[in-house]
Amino acid sequence: MPQFESFVFTNDEMRDHQYQQGAARDFYRWIERKRIKFTFVGWTEGESARAENNKLVQGDLSFLFPLKFSVRIQKRRGGGVYIPLSEDATRWLTIKLK
Protein backbone atom coordinates (compact mmCIF):
# COMPACT_ATOMS: atom_id res chain seq x y z
CA MET A 1 0.00 0.00 0.00
CA PRO A 2 1.45 3.41 -0.94
CA GLN A 3 2.48 5.72 1.87
CA PHE A 4 1.40 8.92 0.05
CA GLU A 5 -1.69 9.68 -2.01
CA SER A 6 -1.56 11.76 -5.20
CA PHE A 7 -4.02 14.45 -6.14
CA VAL A 8 -4.60 16.71 -9.13
CA PHE A 9 -4.67 20.44 -8.40
CA THR A 10 -6.99 21.86 -11.08
CA ASN A 11 -10.34 23.49 -11.79
CA ASP A 12 -10.56 21.63 -15.09
CA GLU A 13 -13.85 19.68 -15.25
CA MET A 14 -12.09 17.26 -17.64
CA ARG A 15 -15.10 17.04 -19.91
CA ASP A 16 -12.94 16.25 -22.94
CA HIS A 17 -11.31 13.39 -21.02
CA GLN A 18 -14.71 12.12 -19.93
CA TYR A 19 -15.82 12.14 -23.54
CA GLN A 20 -12.70 10.25 -24.65
CA GLN A 21 -13.19 7.72 -21.85
CA GLY A 22 -16.76 7.15 -22.97
CA ALA A 23 -18.05 8.46 -19.63
CA ALA A 24 -16.41 5.56 -17.82
CA ARG A 25 -17.62 5.08 -14.26
CA ASP A 26 -14.07 4.64 -12.95
CA PHE A 27 -12.99 7.96 -14.43
CA TYR A 28 -15.87 9.83 -12.73
CA ARG A 29 -14.91 8.29 -9.40
CA TRP A 30 -11.24 9.13 -9.92
CA ILE A 31 -12.11 12.80 -10.59
CA GLU A 32 -14.39 12.88 -7.55
CA ARG A 33 -11.69 11.47 -5.24
CA LYS A 34 -8.47 12.99 -6.60
CA ARG A 35 -9.21 16.52 -7.83
CA ILE A 36 -8.52 19.51 -5.59
CA LYS A 37 -10.28 22.66 -6.84
CA PHE A 38 -9.25 26.20 -5.94
CA THR A 39 -10.60 29.75 -6.01
CA PHE A 40 -8.99 33.14 -5.61
CA VAL A 41 -10.50 35.03 -2.67
CA GLY A 42 -10.24 38.79 -2.24
CA TRP A 43 -7.60 39.38 -4.92
CA THR A 44 -6.98 43.10 -5.32
CA GLU A 45 -4.17 45.34 -6.41
CA GLY A 46 -1.65 45.67 -3.62
CA GLU A 47 2.02 45.40 -2.74
CA SER A 48 2.60 41.76 -1.74
CA ALA A 49 3.12 40.03 -5.10
CA ARG A 50 3.74 40.97 -8.72
CA ALA A 51 1.61 39.46 -11.47
CA GLU A 52 2.76 38.87 -15.05
CA ASN A 53 1.12 42.09 -16.27
CA ASN A 54 3.28 44.10 -13.81
CA LYS A 55 0.34 44.98 -11.56
CA LEU A 56 0.74 44.22 -7.89
CA VAL A 57 -1.88 41.78 -6.59
CA GLN A 58 -2.65 40.21 -3.23
CA GLY A 59 -5.24 37.83 -1.88
CA ASP A 60 -5.79 34.29 -0.69
CA LEU A 61 -6.37 30.93 -2.28
CA SER A 62 -9.26 28.79 -1.13
CA PHE A 63 -9.02 25.03 -1.66
CA LEU A 64 -11.86 22.54 -2.05
CA PHE A 65 -10.53 19.10 -1.17
CA PRO A 66 -12.35 15.93 -2.21
CA LEU A 67 -14.65 14.37 0.35
CA LYS A 68 -13.60 11.10 1.98
CA PHE A 69 -16.74 9.43 0.63
CA SER A 70 -18.97 9.74 -2.42
CA VAL A 71 -22.07 11.92 -2.32
CA ARG A 72 -24.45 9.42 -3.91
CA ILE A 73 -26.90 6.81 -2.74
CA GLN A 74 -24.95 4.15 -0.88
CA LYS A 75 -25.79 0.69 0.42
CA ARG A 76 -25.87 0.23 4.15
CA ARG A 77 -24.37 -2.80 5.85
CA GLY A 78 -27.12 -4.93 7.28
CA GLY A 79 -29.63 -3.71 4.70
CA GLY A 80 -30.88 -0.31 3.69
CA VAL A 81 -29.46 2.77 2.02
CA TYR A 82 -28.00 6.21 2.73
CA ILE A 83 -29.42 8.99 0.53
CA PRO A 84 -27.62 12.37 0.34
CA LEU A 85 -29.93 15.35 0.84
CA SER A 86 -27.30 18.01 0.10
CA GLU A 87 -24.42 18.36 -2.35
CA ASP A 88 -21.90 19.03 0.42
CA ALA A 89 -22.84 15.79 2.23
CA THR A 90 -23.96 17.53 5.42
CA ARG A 91 -27.46 16.00 5.40
CA TRP A 92 -28.31 12.35 4.76
CA LEU A 93 -31.45 10.24 4.94
CA THR A 94 -30.91 6.72 6.33
CA ILE A 95 -33.36 3.97 5.41
CA LYS A 96 -33.04 0.71 7.36
CA LEU A 97 -34.52 -2.47 5.98
CA LYS A 98 -35.44 -5.36 8.23
N, C-alpha and C positions, 0 to 999 in steps of 0.2 A: 504494500500500500504506500502511495507517495506521501512524503512528509509535508509538501506544500501543494496548495491548489493554485491553478492558473485562472485568471479572469481576463476578459476583454474590456478595455476602458474606451467606450465609444457610445455615441448617441445614434449611430447608424441602426436603422430598423432591419437592415439586411434583407429587404424585400427581394432584391435581385438574386440573392443566394437562396432564399426560400423558393423562388420560382425555379431556379436551376436544380434544386434538390427535389422538386416535385412536391413541395409542401410536406416533406417527410416529418413524421411525428418526432423522431429523435432530434432533428435539427431544431424544432420549436422548443423542445425541452432544454437543449443545450443553451439556446439564447436566453431562455428564462432563468437558468441557473448560473450562467457564466458572464453575463453582460453587466457592467457597472456603467450607469448613465451619469451625466453631470450637467449642471446648469451654472451659469455665471450669475451671482447675486450681488446687486448693488454696485456694478461696475460704473465708475465715473472717471472723468479726467482728474488727475491728481499728481502726486510727486513720487509714488512708491515704485513704479515700474514703467519701463518704456516699451510701447508697442511698436510694431513694424512700421507704422505710418508716422512715427516720430511724435505721436501724442503721448502724454503721460496718462496712464490708467491705473486704477486701483479697485479692488473689490475682493470678493471671496468666491470660492468654488463650493458648490453643494453637490454631494454625491448621493446617488440612489443605488444602494447595494441590493443584489438579488435576495429574495426571501429564502429562508432555509427550507421551505416547503412550497408546493405548487398551490396556486389559488384556483382550484377547480374541484368539482365534486370528487370526493375520495371515499373509498371503502373503509369501513370501520371493522377492526378486529372483533370477532364475536357476533357479527351481523349488524347491518345498518350502514348509514352513510353520513358524511360531513358535507354540508352544502355552504359555500361561501356566500355571504350576504353583502360583502363590500369588496371592492377591488384591492384594498390595502390589507385584506385578511384580518381585520380587527373584529369582525362580526361573523359568526358561523352558526348554522342551524344543525343540530345533531339529531338524527333519527335512529332510534334503536329498534331493531327487529328481534322478536322473541321466537 
